[in-house]
Amino acid sequence: MNTIHIVPPTDEELRSGELGRKLRHFNYGVVGEYPEQKYIRLNAKDDSGRLLGGLRGFVFLYWFNVDVLFVEEDARGAGLGRRLLAEGERQAMALGAKHAKLDTFEWQARPFYLKQGYEEYGRIDDYAAGFYLVHMKKALTG
């Protein structure tokens, strides 16, 4: 038997996406073909070009995964977070998403997401030094 070495991938191997393609083709045999992961990236800027907030996420297997939603403290309370999330959800649905999911810490935006129709489906206690991490989801409708 050959010796197997575990090594970091080369830049070319990362760019090629070969490993992801292998997993995707394996998955196709179980759940059928689905679109490749698509990214949603939004920025909110004022007239001077200052970045006030933004959203980063992606659609995979018909789920919108919200990675980051942030609004500067001095821009909060005026609906910017709601607008960013709604636009992200709109773009996700256009890409075929049927549901959305995200994680947030208890000191972050759990009440905000509840107001936007998300529900808590799980949490990990003591994820960060005495604070829990909340898993939330929402059905997307057009």
Buried (B, 14 or more C-beta within 10 A) or exposed (E): EEEEEEEEEEEEEEEEEEEEEEEBEEEEEEEEEEEEEBEBEBEBEEEEEEEBBBBBBBBBBBBBBBEEBBBEEEBBEEEBBEBBBEBBBBBBBEBBBBBBBBBBBBEBBBEBBEEBBBEEEEBEEEBEEEEBBBBBBBEBEE
